[in-house]
Amino acid sequence: GSFGGVSKTKMKSLATDFFQEYYGVNSTITDEMTIRSVSGVYEAMILGKYPFYFTKDGKFIAPETGLIPTKLEQTDTNTNTNTNTQTSQVPKTDKPAIELFVMSHCPYGTQAEKGLIPVIELLRDKVDFKLRFVYYAMHPSAGEMEEQTRQYCIQKEQSEKLIPYLKCFLKAGDSNSCLTEAKIDQTQMNTCVSNADKEFKITENKNDKSKWLNGNYPLFNIDKELNTLYGVAGSPTLVINGVDAQSARDPASYLKTICGAFSEGKVPEECDEKLATSSYSPGFGYSTTTSTTAAECG
């Protein structure tokens, strides 16, 4: 048991208690806290710029000076930090809830979507799949905030068309032709988009640079509460049954990861299917890659 350490969600509540007890920090500050796994430890980021470090068992280890690299760090610092310890903590349910947090134009987010879609198509209604969005947009000039709002609306009101739309969009990022190809009711979608824009202040946040995360990235608040709950700190982040799950990004690995989240005796026969073992390349398009990067936008 204890060797695997605590989950990010649990770490978040431990860190919140810690900051309140030792620093008298109020909850409005820790509400915005993000937790991520970095170099084999947890980093709790306060107000988007003050990192504190905790060991994986939840103990505080270092002041807020930040980690000091011993040499130039590669992008995949977190490939092997605890790939299997976290997965073992995913609770098992009869119908696993699968939530993939992405930025629509993040090359690693699109890579994850391409790998996960064959699994969602295979398992269909045996899982509850939801596409979610990271709470800040790193690619606003590419139209990311508008695209994410469209995808949110398609999922919300024309959910059976989300996967066909995404499969098309992931080819070349061409929303217009894909709305037609997936037969999206665009009048309905546009009404939803304009309501969501008001409700979540999407355009307002995009235009108000004073509110941008670290001054760099506009906030995208559609799934804000869930981002906070799970400590999402980048695209892609896969959450299964409420727990951050690590998985390689090829369809076969995603199938194995998700099939491990079914209750005893409830594992569907589809879990025995053989899916592709190579990952798709980051970005748009369906070429495959032999690289097994764990890089993310964040």
Buried (B, 14 or more C-beta within 10 A) or exposed (E): EEEBBBBBBBBBEBBBEBBBEEEEBEEEBBEBBBBBBBEEBBBBBBEBEEBBBBBBEBEBEBEEEEBEEEEEEEEEBBBEBBEEBBBEBBEBBEBBBBBBBBBBBBBBBBBBBBBBBBBBEBBEEBBEBBBBBBBBBBBBEBBBBBBBBBBBBBBEBBEEBBBBBBBBBBBEBEBEEBBEBBEBBEEEBEEBBBEBBEEBBBBEBBEEEEEBBEEEBBBBBBBBEBBBBBBBBBBBBBBBBBBBBBBBBBBBBBBBBBBBBBEEEEBBEBBEBEBBEBBBBBBBEEEBBEEEBBBBBB
